[in-house]
Amino acid sequence: MVKTATSGNPYHLNGSPGSHLFFGRQQVLAWILDQTAGEMASNQLLVLHGPAKIGKTAVLKQIESGALNPPLIGIYVDFAQTALDSLSALYWDIATAAQHALARQNIELETLNHPDFIADPAKALQKQVLSPGGKLLQERRPFNQPMQRRLLFLFDNTHLLLEQVDNGTLPANTLANLHSHVTMPTVANALFTFTDGPANPVTELPGLGSSLFYELPPLTEEETVALVRQPIPFTLVRDVAQYIYHITEGYPDRTHRLCHALFEHQHQYNLAQITVADVATIHKFAANGSGTTPLPTYDLQGTRSVKQAFRLARQRDIWQSRSFYLLLFAIVLLGAAIVLFTAAGDSPVSQQIAGLLGATTATPTAVPPTQPTIVAEAVIAAEAPPTETPLPTATPSPTPTATPTSTATATPTNTATATPDQYPAMLTRPQDGMVMLLIPAGTFIMGAAENDFIAAPDEKPRHEVRLNQFYMDKYEVTVEQYAAFLNRLGEHERACEEVDCAWPQELAGYTSYLILQDLGDGTEQYYATTGYANYPINHVSWYGAKTYCESVGARLPTEAEWEYAARGTDDRIYPWGGRVPEPGGDLAIFQSESYEALRPVDSLPNGASAFGIFGMAGSVWEWTADWYKETWYAESNISNPIGPETGFARVIRGGAWPYNNQADRVRATNRSSLSPDFLSSAVGFRCVWAP
């Protein structure tokens, strides 16, 4: 049952309590302290500025709550909540705010006399608040507190005050006079906030030329991680918090709104923990606060900003990355015979994406890519197979004989008209040397049972699916294979449909085994870290996976093809059967403390599927061709389903190595999704080819 969102969300929105969560900002606090406290305190106008939603109010609220006490007692005055129709009303509200702030310090002033503020606002403020308040502050100072205690007026949204000046409601010198009236060397000082405008920088505003400015930067990674992790009652590992930092670029409001949506998502689905897949799935729906442009996506260990990446990419000619696709695949001779496999009917083809993160269009009709010649590693009939494979008719689906671990039991299914001896059980793809195994045509039950309480709602309902035969990569694509592809392509930056194909170690950090070396003559070479050539490629976008598969005459598997290859025809929970795996065991790599738990793609043969496919549980998530839709199983067609026509995220399957991927995430029915330009240490892929 889906739960409703909780009212206990610590990430309150719209200015409610808790909406100014504060972490870090020690540099700006130190600057404020230097400028306002001690004998060298400045009497200049102090200005805290930065773009909208950068956290200026949060800094002021933190000072008000005691971040600089002692020696400074913050008095917060929001011009958005202050009467600005006259000087007397303005100064009265300031005096009232100061009276309340002092009362919280157990310092009681006499009752304010309102008529005095009408007669002479500045004099009334000094006589009724500043002078008695400063005197009482020193009298009440603890004996072991040598530093002088002062008032610090915190004026927020100062642009509203200037608007009243511009329209003539307040005198032209209101800001300068206000600063001089509340800045007394031994009693008080003031800090004003401004929001930078795109056309008129605050530092160039008239009357602020001699001010002291502090431009508030985005949060650091450590500050963002603290903001993300500390208020929440559920598990969210550091890697996930770091991913949030990279997609929000440290902007507090973006982070805050994304965390608000994450909390609601966690409560709605009763999740024990939040993963990077959860974040990537919902962050595009979270309020951005800085406009309607979707937040960019980054890798967990990414170190370069999107602006830098795009700037570098623009220095290259995009057409060069396209020239690779003009290559024709050679026909490979096997002995004296030439065997040519051609595509059948309407093969799945590449889809064009209108934009990133939800900018979608209907999938255009495309010409199927030229299929490669495949070298058979089994005896092949002398005659060529038919150019069009008919839809199957009824018989039990054959169990592959080439893989000893194949134990799938037959269920009442359909029999392919093409008999198994026409298509070898095993092929080797000449372009990259990948072994491909035949997955015979058949019918299977896709999805989790209604009484499977571990399963998520998007894994239901169970439904029958009928598939034509296809070949699937026995292993996940390796670092060495992907490096060779990038060497043929010539680059990785925005080279796969104007998206980064993959990130080498210089961008992704230690969790990438892909190395990029500058040869010094204007060319670059990609290669695998020594000893890790046969490890699965990661930090690869959906576009990078799709382009690779197309470059070798294949394509990404549909979600249905992937699950069929993982489960077989006997309704397996995991690729190997029903036994629940243990972390560190011989079945799957998951729930690992470190990226170093990864193994070569041909490791763990005991975890192979009924068809002999390795690594379909754990290791790295695998991209599929389909768009993700939570309710798709209730809408999917029976025969060769290819997923929704449009969407925001692509389906990933199989679970991965990180600690937050527990046994329930590596079940064969488990679904997750990521935006297609997402790059992660926990995501790779494999290809399929349909004869």
Helices and strands as residue ranges (DSSP letters): H 26-36, E 46-50, H 56-64, E 72-78, G 79-81, H 87-103, H 114-119, H 121-125, I 126-130, H 131-139, E 150-156, H 158-166, H 174-182, E 188-195, G 202-204, E 212-215, H 221-229, H 238-248, H 252-269, H 276-282, G 283-285, H 306-314, H 318-322, G 323-326, E 333-334, E 337-338, E 375-376, E 393-394, E 414-415, G 420-422, E 426-428, E 435-439, E 442-446, G 457-459, E 463-467, E 470-473, H 479-489, H 505-508, E 514-518, E 524-528, H 542-551, H 559-567, G 595-597, G 605-607, E 621-627, G 632-634, E 650-653, G 663-666, E 671-674, E 683-684, E 688-689
